[in-house]
Amino acid sequence: MTTTVSRRGLMLVLSSPSGAGKTSITRAVLAQDPNLTISVSVTTRAQRPGEVDGTHYRFIDQAAYDAMVTKDELFEHAKVFGNGYGTPRAPVEAALAAGRDVIFDIDWQGTQQLAQKARTDLVSVFVLPPTVEALEQRLRARAQDSDEVIAGRMAKAADEMSHWPEYDYVIVNRDLDASIAQVQAILAAERLRRSRQTGLPDFVRALQDKL
């Protein structure tokens, strides 16, 4: 009879400057991994065309957001381009305890807060664009933002990229398929980390008892 080794879930965070590809990578990895669930952030920003409330974000007003911050119901929260973003705490903690992994598409501010509260559960990946020109091209290809907004995102990119040393892993997104495979490799290795396999002592003991 085969005994399954129980495991605590992990938090896989992907961060990048806007347009570098973290959201595309996140969606692809999520779609291909049945044990992975996405953390749906709350935000006060306006809903964009094609976005679904409760799937891409939970869109809430400022009063509701402020109440969640006050009640410590957010694992992390940050203000980005004038809008509030945050990760609801309860569903993440429930998933980790059940051995499910949670993937996050958040910025460096949120990653710092997660590291302060749950460093042992955190695996962080920073995604860099191959060139500045590619970054701007990807932002324009989304056709979601005005020229003014794109200029603001480009201006902020240098500051965002300065936080790469704070991450466990860094990948350069030259090719989307290759970047997806790299993140999947990171996830596979981190799942095997000894400290996360909470059932390993009992499993090894059972093996030893039969020798």
Secondary structure, 3 states (H helix, E strand, C coil): CCCCCCCCCCEEEEECCCCCCHHHHHHHHHHHCCCEEECCCEECCCCCCCCCECCCEEECCHHHHHHHHHCCCEEEEEEECCEEEEEEHHHHHHHHHCCCEEEEECCHHHHHHHHHHHHHHEEEEEEECCCHHHHHHHHHHHCCCCHHHHHHHHHHHHHHHCCHHHCCEEEECCCHHHHHHHHHHHHHHHHCCHHHCCCHHHHHHHHHHCC
